[in-house]
Amino acid sequence: MRALTWAYMAALYAFIFLPVAVLVTFSFQDGRLPVPPLQGVSLRWYETVLSDRNLMAALVNSLGVAVLSSTVALILGFLAAHALARVRLPGSVVMRGLLIAPMTVSYLIIALGLLTVFNQTGIRLSLVTAGIGHVVINLPLCFAITYAAMGDQQRNAERAARDLGASDWQVLAHVSAPMLAPALAAAFFLSVTFSWDEFIIAFLLTRFDVTLPVEIWSMLRSGLSPATNAIGSLVFLVSVSLVIALELTIFRRAR
């Protein structure tokens, strides 16, 4: 039974990480095509990627959109979750359902709807409009994670703070948010991850300044290249580093 469990775990990890291993391996390909056999090991494609101004600009754009849109989504989701968890409102179940509903809608439908709204209102497409789209898809996630983390322990601490004279905003800033720090951090970093590699909304809601997935798509139109593997490896390295840092700091401190 134990051998079967280990075999299942090995197959599971191989299924998840084998594509990543292939991506990283052929990012060091010395040849011009990222296909077997491996023709020597070289860092030339990493040098090409890091010296590409358009690619680096797209990388910075993706980082800015991801961080800012995730921050806005987290704040709005936290406030909505706190309100619906602590205040009894008529139709609160319907409100929760409406807040979570965008999670079940295709990104293409959301992008087309936002594109129509922006065109009708005369708003020019830019990184800002892409960020608005990412807030729409990430806000339900932040709301769901934060709402699920709220319990009686936070409620009692909030009541005690109000009894001691704290205002509602002081309770939110000094009691609710610190007690929900692990959940808020998880919601934020998940939102950053989803925004970081989101393509459809970024493609339809940007024009001249694009994000990294759109720039990579433009590179793929000219054919396969180890350069795309190199930029994918760098993005994977950044994502893994963030997850490890999060695990070693916030989650371990919470335990």
Salt bridges, closest charged atoms under 4 A:
GLU158 OE2 - HIS82 NE2 3.20
GLU158 OE1 - ARG86 NE 2.79
ASP168 OD1 - ARG162 NE 3.29
GLU198 OE1 - HIS134 NE2 2.91
GLU247 OE2 - ARG255 NH2 3.00
